[in-house]
């Protein structure tokens, strides 16, 4: 009734979380993309993607998956413009598997919301 969350209880804790933790998670996602493009180190990008996915699953939403997909698209676009001759070498199995897995998670969350016939946030 007053916008309380099942994770945090009162709305004030959700405000603190979105003020302090969410910017760090998104900054780590984009820093991970920058480290991957510049130094070819994927560890930070994987860790940040896992954090975004965990945050999305905790809040039962889909937008975190969209952020990861946008980041993957950004990385592929920059790599394609840097190396135009070998564009098709960028699509290896692990990247395709990651993108397909994210699409499956988005589809399952959307299917769950459609089956319940109400948005998930209204029930919380």
QUIWO-V837144 format. One record per backbone hydrogen bond with DSSP energy under -0.5 kcal/mol. NH is the residue of the N-H (numbers start at 1). CO is the residue of the C=O. Records with the same first field share a line. If there is no record, write none. Layout:
NH->CO, CO
This chain:
5->9
9->5
10->8
13->10
14->10
15->11
16->12
17->13
18->14
19->15
20->16
21->17
22->17
24->20
25->21
26->22
27->23
28->24
29->25
30->26
31->27
32->28
33->29
34->30
35->31
36->32
37->33
38->34
39->35
40->35, 36
41->35
42->40
46->42
47->43
48->44
49->45
50->46
51->47
52->48
53->49
54->50
55->51
56->52
57->53
58->54
59->55
61->56
65->62
66->62
67->63
68->64
69->65
70->66
71->67
72->68
73->69
74->70
75->71
76->72
77->73
78->74
79->75
80->76
81->77
82->78
83->79
87->84
89->86
90->87
91->88
92->90
96->92
97->93
98->94
99->95
100->96
101->97
102->98
103->99
104->100
105->101
106->102
107->103
108->104
109->105
110->106
111->107
112->108
113->109
114->110
115->111
116->112
117->113, 114
118->113
122->119
123->119
124->120
